Amino acid sequence: MRKFYLDNIRWTTVLLVLVYHVCYMFNGAGVPGGIPDAANVSVFDAAAYLVYPWFMALLFVVAGMSARYSLQMRTGRQFLKERAVKLLIPSTLGLFVIHWITGYLNIKMGGGLVYIPTALVYPVSVISGIGPLWFIQMLFLFSCILILLRRADPSDKLWTFCGRANLPVILLLFVLIFASAQILNMPVLTMYRFGIYLTSFLIGYYMFSHENVQSGIEKIALPMLCLAIIGAVFYTFYYWGSNYTSPECLQSIITNLYLWIVILAAIGCFKKYFNYETAFTCYMTKSSFGIYILHYPVLIVTCYILHYYFNFPAVLNYVIALLVEFVMTFAVYEGMKRIPILRYFVLGIKGRK
């Protein structure tokens, strides 16, 4: 039986990613990579602080759970073949089709074009255009690691053992999250946090995929939600004015405790209150992956035009960018999925769906 609440967590979090990236583009928190010298509105920075610590870790937990259910109906070879098309193709070949735009504009806004020979501008833009695709690159890597772990444990003893976890164990997983946040972090490219994201993925696969564990998390949904709201306020005030993507912030005990509380609250509340499907949620479930892939080139072009060609008040830049991002991303997705070659290279869709 399909778990609709996992689908709903996934597409809801993807929409949060779209909102976050608007806040990030015009951020005043010192986070590099946005629009240089852009006018800033503090309340939007607060939104970025609220979601950044946990939303990608939540996606990896859900991805781990989904991987477990997928592998119940597929062999490891079939699973990896599907993941190669869905994840590896868009994050490699897709760079040459559309994501080079992200790289080009980042280089241009950073003043790097004057140092790059004309013949190399496109290939350098391709290499620099990964943007949010780091998530699906890591997800493919973790899928490969998972298959190796399954081969090392053909009788599934580890998964069975993890199913015995009770509420104290689930709560104390915070310690594992905190420890994993300290290791395997890429310098400069702070989004590549292999330690904590692999741990989140494996927790999803080995532990949270058990019905009894999900039921336990559901029972504490409301207390966790209350703690998450308190944690969000405290976290934002505590780190206000700091670069929330810095190692000092991401590896702190405060950040990781807040992260874990929100993940438990999200899984528990969605299971309790949003475990259903409607026509809208069905569409979002099918579309959210493509929306995630396509939104960033649309957004960066929009923000570039707003900043360099118009002189709107700062708050209007946020509002216009958000509206254009949502409308145009969905429009581009609907168009691109109907073009055979493009839908394969950019969206990882082999046939018409």
C-alpha positions in Angstrom: 0.0 0.0 0.0 1.4 3.4 -1.0 2.2 5.7 1.8 0.7 9.0 0.6 2.1 11.0 3.5 5.7 10.3 2.3 4.7 11.7 -1.1 3.1 14.7 0.5 6.3 15.4 2.6 8.4 15.1 -0.5 6.4 17.6 -2.7 5.8 20.0 0.2 9.5 20.1 1.0 10.3 20.7 -2.7 8.0 23.7 -2.6 9.9 24.9 0.5 13.1 24.6 -1.5 11.6 26.9 -4.1 10.7 29.5 -1.4 14.1 29.1 0.3 16.0 29.8 -2.9 14.2 33.1 -3.4 15.3 34.1 0.1 18.8 32.8 -0.6 19.1 34.8 -3.8 18.6 38.1 -2.0 20.0 37.0 1.4 21.6 39.4 3.8 23.0 36.7 6.0 26.4 36.6 4.3 25.7 33.4 2.4 27.6 33.5 -0.8 26.2 32.6 -4.2 23.2 34.8 -4.5 22.7 38.1 -6.3 25.7 40.3 -5.4 24.7 43.5 -3.5 21.0 42.8 -3.8 18.6 44.7 -1.6 17.5 42.6 1.3 14.4 42.2 3.5 15.2 40.7 6.9 11.9 38.8 7.3 12.8 36.7 4.3 16.2 35.9 5.8 14.3 34.6 8.8 12.5 32.2 6.5 15.8 30.9 5.2 17.1 30.4 8.8 14.0 28.4 9.7 14.2 25.8 7.0 17.9 25.5 6.0 19.0 23.2 8.9 16.5 20.4 8.2 14.7 20.4 4.9 17.3 18.5 2.9 18.0 16.0 5.7 14.3 15.4 5.7 14.3 14.7 2.0 17.1 12.1 2.5 15.2 10.4 5.3 12.1 10.1 3.0 14.3 9.0 0.2 15.7 6.2 2.4 12.2 5.0 3.4 11.1 5.1 -0.3 14.2 3.1 -1.3 13.2 0.4 1.1 9.7 0.1 -0.4 11.1 0.3 -3.9 13.5 -2.6 -3.3 10.7 -4.8 -2.1 9.4 -4.9 -5.7 12.7 -4.7 -7.6 16.1 -6.4 -7.7 19.2 -4.4 -6.8 20.1 -4.3 -10.5 16.7 -2.9 -11.5 16.8 -0.4 -8.7 20.1 1.0 -9.8 19.2 1.0 -13.4 16.1 3.1 -12.7 18.1 5.4 -10.4 20.8 5.9 -13.1 18.2 7.2 -15.5 16.2 9.3 -13.0 19.1 10.7 -11.1 22.4 10.4 -12.9 21.2 11.5 -16.4 19.6 14.8 -15.3 22.6 15.6 -13.0 25.2 15.1 -15.8 23.7 15.4 -19.3 21.1 17.9 -18.1 23.9 20.3 -17.3 24.7 20.6 -21.0 21.0 21.3 -21.9 19.8 23.8 -19.4 21.8 24.0 -16.2 24.8 25.7 -17.9 22.6 28.8 -17.6 23.0 28.7 -13.8 26.8 28.4 -14.2 27.0 31.2 -16.8 25.1 33.7 -14.7 27.0 32.9 -11.5 30.3 33.4 -13.3 29.0 36.6 -14.9 27.7 38.1 -11.7 31.0 37.1 -10.0 33.0 38.9 -12.6 34.7 35.7 -13.8 33.9 36.1 -17.5 36.9 38.4 -18.1 39.2 35.6 -17.0 37.8 32.8 -19.1 38.6 32.5 -22.9 35.5 32.7 -25.0 35.8 29.1 -26.2 35.8 27.8 -22.6 32.8 29.9 -21.4 30.2 27.2 -22.2 32.1 24.2 -20.8 33.1 26.1 -17.7 29.4 27.1 -17.3 28.4 23.5 -17.6 30.8 22.4 -14.9 29.6 25.3 -12.7 25.9 24.8 -13.2 25.2 22.0 -10.8 23.3 24.2 -8.3 20.6 22.1 -6.5 21.5 19.0 -8.5 23.9 18.1 -5.8 21.0 16.5 -4.0 20.3 14.0 -6.8 24.0 13.3 -7.3 24.3 12.4 -3.7 21.1 10.4 -3.8 22.5 8.2 -6.6 25.7 7.7 -4.7 23.8 6.7 -1.6 21.7 4.3 -3.6 24.9 2.5 -4.8 26.1 2.3 -1.2 22.8 0.9 -0.2 23.0 -1.9 -2.7 26.5 -2.8 -1.4 25.2 -2.9 2.1 22.3 -5.1 1.1 24.7 -7.6 -0.6 26.8 -7.7 2.6 23.6 -8.5 4.6 21.5 -10.8 2.3 19.3 -12.0 5.2 18.3 -8.4 6.1 19.4 -8.8 9.7 20.3 -5.2 10.2 16.9 -4.0 9.0 15.1 -6.5 11.2 17.2 -5.4 14.2 16.5 -1.7 13.6 12.8 -2.5 13.6 13.0 -3.1 17.4 13.7 0.6 18.0 11.4 2.2 20.6 10.8 5.9 21.3 13.8 6.5 23.5 16.1 5.1 20.7 14.4 7.2 18.1 14.9 10.3 20.1 18.5 9.4 20.9 19.2 9.1 17.2 19.9 12.8 17.5 23.3 11.8 18.9 24.1 9.9 15.7 22.9 12.8 13.6 25.1 15.2 15.6 28.1 13.0 15.3 27.6 12.4 11.5 27.4 16.2 11.0 31.0 16.5 12.0 32.4 14.2 9.3 32.8 14.0 5.5 31.9 17.6 4.9 33.3 19.2 1.7 35.2 22.5 2.2 33.7 25.6 0.4 30.9 23.4 -1.2 29.0 23.2 2.1 26.0 21.5 0.5 28.0 18.3 0.1 27.6 17.0 3.6 28.2 13.3 3.0 28.2 12.3 6.7 24.8 13.6 7.9 23.0 13.1 4.6 24.1 9.4 4.3 23.2 8.9 7.9 19.7 10.4 7.3 19.2 8.2 4.2 20.2 5.0 6.1 18.0 5.9 9.1 15.1 6.2 6.7 15.9 2.9 5.0 16.8 0.7 8.0 14.6 2.2 10.8 11.9 4.6 9.7 10.6 2.2 7.0 9.2 0.0 9.8 5.5 0.4 10.5 6.0 0.2 14.3 8.6 2.9 14.2 6.4 5.2 12.1 3.5 4.5 14.6 5.8 5.5 17.5 6.8 8.8 15.7 3.1 9.5 15.0 2.3 9.2 18.7 4.6 12.0 19.6 3.7 14.2 16.6 2.1 17.1 18.5 4.7 17.3 21.2 7.4 17.3 18.6 5.6 20.0 16.6 5.5 22.2 19.7 9.2 21.7 20.3 9.9 22.3 16.6 8.1 25.7 16.8 10.0 26.6 20.0 13.3 25.4 18.4 12.7 27.4 15.3 12.3 30.7 17.2 15.3 30.0 19.4 17.5 28.8 16.6 16.7 31.9 14.4 17.4 34.3 17.3 20.5 32.5 18.4 22.2 32.5 14.9 20.7 35.7 13.6 23.3 37.6 11.6 25.5 34.5 11.1 26.1 32.6 7.9 23.7 29.7 8.5 25.7 27.6 6.0 29.0 27.9 7.8 30.5 24.8 9.5 30.3 26.5 12.9 26.5 26.7 12.5 25.8 23.4 10.7 27.9 21.3 13.1 26.6 22.8 16.3 24.6 20.8 18.8 21.8 23.4 18.7 21.4 23.1 14.9 21.3 19.3 14.9 18.9 19.1 17.8 16.6 21.5 16.0 17.0 19.4 12.8 16.1 16.2 14.4 13.1 17.6 16.3 11.7 19.0 13.0 12.2 15.8 11.1 10.3 13.8 13.8 7.6 16.4 13.9 7.2 16.4 10.1 7.1 12.7 9.7 4.7 12.3 12.7 2.3 15.1 11.7 2.2 14.1 8.0 1.4 10.5 8.9 -1.2 11.6 11.4 -2.9 14.3 9.3 -1.8 14.2 5.7 -1.8 10.5 4.8 -4.2 10.9 1.9 -4.3 11.5 -1.9 -6.3 14.1 -3.9 -6.1 15.1 -7.5 -3.8 17.9 -6.5 -1.5 15.9 -4.3 -1.3 13.2 -7.1 -0.2 15.8 -9.6 2.4 17.3 -7.2 3.7 13.8 -6.4 4.3 13.1 -10.1 5.7 16.6 -10.8 7.8 17.5 -7.7 11.0 15.9 -9.0 10.9 17.7 -12.3 10.0 21.0 -10.5 13.0 20.5 -8.2 15.3 20.0 -11.2 14.0 22.9 -13.2 13.3 25.7 -10.7 16.8 27.0 -10.2 17.7 28.1 -13.8 14.3 29.8 -14.0 14.8 31.6 -10.7 18.4 32.8 -11.3 17.4 34.2 -14.7 14.4 36.0 -13.0 16.5 37.4 -10.2 19.2 38.5 -12.5 16.8 40.5 -14.7 15.0 42.0 -11.7 18.3 43.1 -10.1 20.1 44.4 -13.2 17.3 45.7 -15.4 14.7 47.0 -12.9 14.7 49.1 -9.8 11.8 47.7 -7.8 11.6 48.0 -4.0 13.4 45.1 -2.3 10.2 43.4 -1.1 8.8 43.5 -4.7 11.8 41.6 -5.9 11.0 38.8 -3.5 7.4 38.7 -4.4 7.9 38.9 -8.2 10.7 36.3 -8.1 8.6 33.9 -6.2 5.6 34.3 -8.4 7.6 34.0 -11.6 9.6 31.0 -10.3 6.4 29.1 -9.5 4.5 29.9 -12.7 7.4 29.5 -15.1 8.9 26.4 -13.5 5.6 24.6 -13.8 5.2 25.9 -17.3 8.7 24.8 -18.4 8.2 21.4 -16.7 4.9 20.8 -18.5 6.5 21.8 -21.9 9.8 19.9 -21.4 8.2 16.6 -20.3 6.5 16.5 -23.7 9.7 16.7 -25.8 11.3 13.3 -26.0 15.0 14.1 -26.0 14.8 17.0 -23.5 12.6 15.0 -21.1 15.3 12.2 -21.1 18.3 14.5 -20.7 16.8 17.0 -18.2 14.1 15.0 -16.4 15.3 11.4 -16.7 12.0 10.3 -18.3 12.5 7.6 -20.9 9.0 7.4 -22.2 5.9 9.5 -22.2 4.3 9.5 -18.7 
